[in-house]
Structure formats: structure tokens, C-alpha cells
């Protein structure tokens, strides 16, 4: 259950990161080593995702209880399969979006806007 949750979370957030990088790129200086270089969408995804997971775990613990969650351990397997499907879908569709927007994305990343 823990491994499925870890792998599912990894695949889900990587799929969301692909779309965030393609749809909301931000100009950045590659020489900068400190500071927040994420776009607004990436910040919302990062901070919102962490808060959602922490808040969801707390609410689930208070309302349902750990024993009830452990009874349904098998639900983590379809969840990780769904996350893997979303990730591979994002890889395939994201490649098409990247090719269509290649020059715009590269100009934004290199700071030539």
C-alpha cells in the first residue's frame, strides 16, 4: 500500500508537471542558483499539491480512521494504475504539444521573449 501510494504520487505529480511546463513556461536565468524560479502555475501545483495531500491525510485520519483505510488496501492498486495511465498519456500528448509550441517554449526558457 505504501509503495503503491509513493509510485502513484510520483507518476501523478510528474504528469501534472509535464502539463504545467508545457502550458505555463516561465522565463528564467540559468545562472541563478537560489530563489523561486517557478511559474505561478508551477507554484500553485507544488504548494497546492503538498497542502492537499497533507490536509487530505489529516481529514481522512479524523473522519474514517486508519483501520478502515487498511481494510481497503487493494484500492491503491487501481489508483497507481490510473496514475500510470495518466502519466503515459501525458508523455504521448505532451510530445505533440511540445512539437507544436517548440520555438515559443524554448524562447521562454532561454529568456529571449
C-alpha positions, 0 to 999 in steps of 0.5 A: 500500500505504501509503495503503491501510494509513493509510485502513484504520487510520483507518476501523478505529480510528474504528469501534472508537471509535464502539463504545467511546463508545457502550458505555463513556461516561465522565463528564467536565468540559468545562472541563478542558483537560489530563489523561486524560479517557478511559474505561478502555475508551477507554484500553485501545483507544488504548494497546492499539491503538498497542502492537499495531500497533507490536509487530505491525510489529516481529514481522512485520519479524523473522519474514517480512521486508519483501520478502515483505510487498511481494510481497503488496501487493494484500492491503491492498486487501481489508483497507481494504475490510473496514475500510470495511465495518466502519466503515459498519456501525458508523455504521448500528448505532451510530445505533440504539444511540445512539437507544436509550441517548440520555438515559443517554449524554448524562447521562454526558457532561454529568456529571449521573449 
